[in-house]
Amino acid sequence: MKDFLIAKPAARGTTQAPIRLLMALLLAGLLLAGFAGGAMGQYSDQVKKDIEVLRRASKARAAIVKVVSPSVVHISVEKVVHNGPEEGEDPFDDEFFRRFFAPRMPFPPKPDKQRGLGSGSIVDKKGYVLTNNHVIEDADKIIVKLKDGREFEAKLVGADPASDLAVVKVDAKDLPVASLGNSDQLEVGETVLAIGNPFGLEQTVTQGIVSAKGRSSVGVTDYEDFIQTDAPINPGNSGGPMINLDGEIVGVNTAIFSRTGGNMGIGFAIPINMARKIMDQLIASGRVVRGYLGVVIQEVTPELAPALGLSSTEGVLIANIGPDSPALKAGMERGDVVTTFNGKKVNTTNELRNTVAAVSPGAVVPVEVVRKGKKITLKVQVGEQPGDMRAAIEGREEPGEQEAQVKSVEEKLGMEVANLTRDIAAKLNYRGQKGVVITGVDPQGISAEAGLREGMLIQEVNKVRITSIKEFRKVLDETPGGKHLLLLVRAGQTSRFFGLKKP
């Protein structure tokens, strides 16, 4: 310890002590450097070659990122949200008043804006950007920012919630475009990179491997065939690319398994082969058309296999067949076990569902089934997936075209209405009034944005007096899309006009 007490005033005759200490430290540094140099010198020629391989691999990875990263974009969105008082704050806080009079004032406060972040990839020079549906869902404004700093407001081309994919478009020139690979050729154990904007940190690169393929029953989307990876993925990476060592996009990063909200080494990406088909349909028509077989299916369990005369659990069991369905027309029967569909083996309900959905409606494809222990090959003409598959399989009628169209208009307006009955008029103090009562408002819809809320009474639409839902819908139906609707609305004892644009 005495050797470190150099801060004290030097005693007489000891003025050279600091110099000696400095020389000692310098000598120690030289010895350490010589030792390190000696250690480096002890590397064998083979180890030096191996280190050079690592160095070249590192440089190669950097080169891949340099080529791909310009096509990876940062996506920010704005959504309008409407906030009211929390339950329990109002002295009239019973179920009825919470439904129709929260907040208890003639008109609601101005909406707040909610912001979200995500990622995407430019896939075409025309400005098409591939991302996740949940990144842009219900967005009022979509901003795409490139690596070079350019920012553009994007337009939604189409979205598919069933697969959690979406395409937006920017109007720009000289756009860098990503190369799309073949996810079917991807193997478990391969190295992959992820580029995105986790937590808003733009152009973040992470590395990992393909941990598994064909992951389903994750519970994220209706159609799942995920690539699992341990490449760190966090909130904000959604919609960004998973890249192979050829610099090609092989997946769209979509979800993570996490107990904390952050990365835990389990991430999921939609295979690019699946994404490409959906993307092409969204660009072509703005919607996705899927194949339809018209059956209820279930897994073949070890308990079911012997009863079905099967020696294994391979295949998918047909539990029910819809009337007038493609399956029924092809000669399929309840109790059949589908082993291959369109030349592809199917062992799980998810595999069969995805395989059928990928076939274009109208196509005639082979299907192999096991029936009473015998293999049978049938030909089925795949149909187009209806809006309500459950209703179609169960034989229930779907809403008529006109009714569905009217409902669609109300849904797009973001409201639900009901006739003004005597009881409702008494409870809402609308005695002697005529109109329809707003019973539901989508907090992110255009009606809410205009200031409409539950409990209000619509008395006129485009200066036409309204006394029933039928009259209300008639005026909506007669108003062309894109035109404005003028609503006279009563709230309590106050009436005022509201304007909103019909979608």
N, C-alpha and C positions, 0 to 999 in steps of 0.2 A: 504493500500500500504506500510505503514511503516514496517509492519511485515515481508516484503520480502527484506528489506535493510540489509541483514545479511552479505553482502560482504564488508561492511565498517569495518575499524579497530574497535575492541571492546573498549568501554569506560571503564574507571577505575571502577572496582567493577561489571563488567558485564560478566566475563569469563564463567559463567554457562549458559548463554543464548543459545549457540548452543546445549548444552546437553538437556536443557528443550525442545527445539524445536524438537530434535530427538525423545525424549520420547513421545512428543505429536503426532508425526507422527506414531510412533509405536502403540500407543493406538488407533489412528483412524483406522489403518490397522486391528487391532484385532477386533474392533467394526464392521467394514465392513465384515470381515470374519465370525463373529458370525451372522450377519444379513443374509449373503448368506446361511450359514448353516441352519439358521432358515427357510429360504425360501424353501430350499430343503426338510427340514423336514415337511413342510406343504403339500407336495404332498400326495394325497390319494393313497391308495394301488392300486386302479384301474389305476391311471395315471402312477404309477411306472411300472405296468404290460404292459401298452401301450408303454412306453418308451422301455421296454425290447423287445417288438415286433419289434419296429423300429430298435433297435440295431441288432436283429437277421436278419431282412430283409437286413440291410446293409451288414452284414457278408455273407449272402446268395448271394447277388449280387457280392461281391468280389470273392466268391467261383466259381460262374459261369464264371467270367472273367478269373480266374486262369486256369480253364479247357479249355476254348475255345481259348484264346489268342495265345497259341503256334501254332495253325493252321492258324492264320491270318498272311499274308505276306505283305511285302513292295515291290512294283514293281516299278522299274525305267527303263526308256527306252531312247534310243538314236536314233535320226532321222537325216539324212543328209539333209541340206537345202542349197540352192544356192542363194546368194544375189547379186544383181546388183545395179547400180546407180538408184536413184529415178527419176521419170519423171521431166523434166524441167532442169536437170543438163547438158544435152547434147545439143550443139548448133544445131545439126541435129535432134532435138526432134520432128519429125512429126510422124504420125501414122505408116507409112511404116517402117521408120528406128527404131522406138521403137520396132516393132514386130521382125525385122530380125537382127538388129545390136546393141541391148542393152545387155551387155556393148559393146562399139565400140572398140574392140580389137580382135586380131586373135583368142584368146582362153580365156575362162572365168577363174576367180580366183578359188582357191581351195574352196570346200564347207565347210560350218560351220556345227557344230553339235548342234542340238536342243535336250534338255532333258525334260522329263516329269515324273510325279510321279503318282502313284495310289496304289490300294490295291487289295488283292485277298484272296482266301481261298483254302487250300489244301483239296481236296475232295476224294483223293484216295492214298493208300500207294505206288502206282506205280509212283507217282509224279505229278499227274494232278492237276492243279490250275485253279479255276474258277474265272473269272474277267469280266470287261466290254470290249467290242470291242474298244471303243474310248480310252481306256488306252493304248492299244498295237498297234493300227492301224498304218500301214506304218512304224513300228519300224524296225530299222536295227539291234538293239541289245536290248534284254530284260534281265534284271537282277532281280532275285527274292531273297529277303533277309528274313530269318527266325528270329523269336524272339530270338533264341539262338545265333544269330550273323552269322550263316552260310550264304554264298552267292553262288548262282548258276546262270549260264547263261541258260536261258530257251529257248525252241523251241516252235514255234507256232504249235499247233495241228489243230486248226480250229477256224474260226470266223464267226459270223452271224450279219452283220450290221443291218439287219431288226429288230432284237431284242436287239441289242447292247450287245451281250454276246460273250465271247471268252474263249478258253481253251488253256493254255500253259502247258508245261511239263518240269520238272527238273529231272535230273538223280542223285538221292540221296537215302540214306538208313535211316531207323529209323525216318520216317517223322510222325509228329503228324497230325491226320486226323480229320476234323470237322464232326459232326453229322448233317444230313439234316432232317428237320422237315416236317410238313404238313401245307403249307400256307393256304389251304382251311379251316382249323380249326381255323385260326387266327381270332380274333374278334376285332371290333373297341373298343378302350379303353384299350386294353391289354398293359402292359408294355413291351417295347423292348429296346435292347441295340444295339449300333453301335460301331464297332471296326474298326479302320483304321489308315491312316497316313495323316491327314489333314495338308496341307502346309508343308509336310515332317516331321511332328512331329509323330514319330513312336509309334504304340501301344496306340493310344489315344482312350479312352472309353467315350461314351456319353449315356445318357438315355432319353427316352421319351415314348410316347404312340403311338399306331396305331390310326391315325387321321381319316383315311378313307380307303376303299378298292375299287378295280375296277376302279381306275382313268384312263381315256382315254382322247384322244384329247389334250394331253399335248404337243404334237409336238416334242417329243424326238426321238421316233422310229416308225417304221411302225406297229408293233404289241405291243399294250400297254394295260396293265392290272395292273397298278401300285398300290402298297401299299403306302399310304401317311403317313408320320410320322413327329412329331415335335422334334424327337431326333436330336440334332445339327449335321448336315452333311455339310462339307465344301470341297473345291477342294483338292483332294488327298484321300478322302474317297471313290471315285468311285471304284467299283469292290469289296469293302469290304462287310462283312456280316452284316445283320440285324438278331439279335438273340432273341429268346424268353426266358422265365424264366426256361425252361427245358434245356437250353444250346444248343439249336438246331438252325441251320441257317434256317430262314423262308423267307429271301429275300436277294437280291443283291443290295446294295445301288448304285444308278445310276445318279440321277440328283437332283438339287435343284431349287426352284423358288427364285430368288434374284434380287433385283435392285441395289445391291452394290457389288456383287461378293462373299459375305459371307452369312452365314446362317441367314435366316429370319423366321425360324420355319416351313418351308414347304419343306420337302424332299420326294423323290420318290425312291422306291425299286422294283425291278422285283421279283414277287412271286417265291419262290424256286420250286414250282411244275412246273411252266412254264419253269424255268431255267433248271431243271433237265432233262426234255425231250430234250431240245435243246443241253444240254451238252452231253447227251448220244449219240446223233447223231453225234456231232462233234468228239467225241472220236472214234466212230465206223467207220466213213467214211470221216471225215474232212469237211462235209457240212450238211446242213439241208434240208430235203425234207418235203414239206408242202402239205396239202390237197388242192384241187382245185374244185370249183363248176362251175365257168365260168359265173358269173352274175355280173351286175352292180347294186349296192344296194343304198338305201337312207332311211333316217328316215321317220317315219310316223308322220306328223305334225298335230296339231289340225285342220288345214284347210283341209288337205287331208283325214283325217279319215272319215268324213261324206260322202265324194264323193266315198270312197271305200266301203261304207256300214259297217263301223266299229263303235263300240260304245266307243272305246278308242284308244289311240295311241300306244298300245302294238304291238310289231312285227316289222319286217323290210321289206320294199317294194322292190320288184324286178323291176327295171327300164328297164333292158335290159338283154337278154340272148344270149350268144355267139353261133355261129353255131358249131355243132358237139361237144357241151359241155356236161359234166355230167348232168347239170341241164336240158338241152333240152332232153336228152335221158331218163331222169326220168319222163318227162311229166310236168315239171314246165313251167309256162307261165308268160309273162310280165304282171304285175299288181297283181301277187300273193303276199300275205303278209306272210312271214315266221314267225311263232310264236315259234316253237321249232325245234331244229336240234340235232339229235343224242341224244334225251332225255333231252336236256338242253333248258331252256327258253331263248329266245333272244329278247331283246327289243331295242338294239342299233346296228348300223352298226359295231361298234367295237367288240361287243360280237359275232355277227355272223361270222365276219372275223376271230377272234381268234379261235372260235369253229371249223370252217371248216379247218383251217390251222393245228389244233391239230390232225385231223383224218388221219390215215395212208392211203396213196393212195391205191386204190383197195378195201377198206372196203365198205360194203354196209350198209347204216344207214338209219333210218327213218327220214323224215322231214314232219312237219305239216305246212300246209299253209291255209290261208283263201282266198277263191276265190268266188267272188260275194256273200259274206255273209255266205258262207258255209265252214265248216272245212273239209279238205281233207288230208289224210295221204299218202305220196308217199315214195318210196324206191329209193335212189340214190346211185350209185357206185361212190365214190369220186375219182377224178383223181389226177395226180401229177401236182403241180403248174409249169407252163411253165416259161421260162426266161422272156418273155415279155407278161404279162397277158393282157395288153391293146390290143396288136396286136391280141392275140388269141380270145378275146371276140369280137373284131371288125371284125374278119375274115380276117385280113391281114396276108400275109405270112411272116414268120420270115426268117432271113438270112439262107442260106444253111449251112450245116455242115462244108464244106470245107472253105467257106468264114468266118464263125464264128470262126473257128480254126485259120485262118490267122490273123484275127483281134485280137484274144486273144493273139497271139504271139507279135504283135506290141504293144498292150496295156501293156503286161508284160515287154517289153523293155522300155516302157515309152516314146514313140515318135509317131509323126504323120508325114507322108511324102506326097509329091505331085510331079507330073511330072514337069520337067523343061520346061516350055513353053518359047516362044520367048520373051514375055513381062517380065516374071520373070527373065530370063537370062539378059535382058537389065538393069532392075532395080538393080539386085544384082551384075552386072559386071561379069557375067558368060558366056559371048558371046563365042561361039565356044566350050563350054564344054558340057559334057554328064553326066547324073546322075539323082538322085531324090533329091529334096530339103526338108530339115527338116522344117516343118511348125509348129510343136508343140512339146514341151518337158515337161514331168511331172517333176517338180522341185524336187520331192522326188524319182524319178525312177532311174533305173540303168543306163540309157543313160545319164542323167544329172550328175550322180556320175562319169561316165567315162569322162565327159568333153564336151559332145555334147550339142549343143544349136540351137535355131531357126536360120534359114538363112544359115546354113551350107549345102554343097552339097556332098552327098554320091556318090562317083564315082566307088568304088569297094567294094564287099563283098566277103571275102575269096578268093581274087585275081581274082574274076570274074567281068568283066566290067558290069556296070549297066547303062541302058539307059531309063528304065521305071519302074513304080511301079510293073508291072507284073513280070519283071525280078528280082526285089528286093525281092518280096514275094516268088518267086520260090526258091531262094537261102536260104531264111529263112526257108522255108518249108522242104528243103532237109537237113538242118543241124539238127542233133539229139539234143534233149534237154540235157542240161548240158555241151555241147561243146562250145568252144569259137568262137566268130565271129571276124574276122579281117576286119575293115572298113578303106578304104582310103577316107579321107574327105578333102574337100577344103573349106577354109574360106577366102574370099577376093582373094588375090594372093598367099596364102600359102596353101600347102597340107601337111597332116601328117596322120599317122595311129592311129586308136583307137581300143582298144580291150575290148570286153564285153562278158559276159557269157550268152548264151541263156537259159532262164528259162525252 
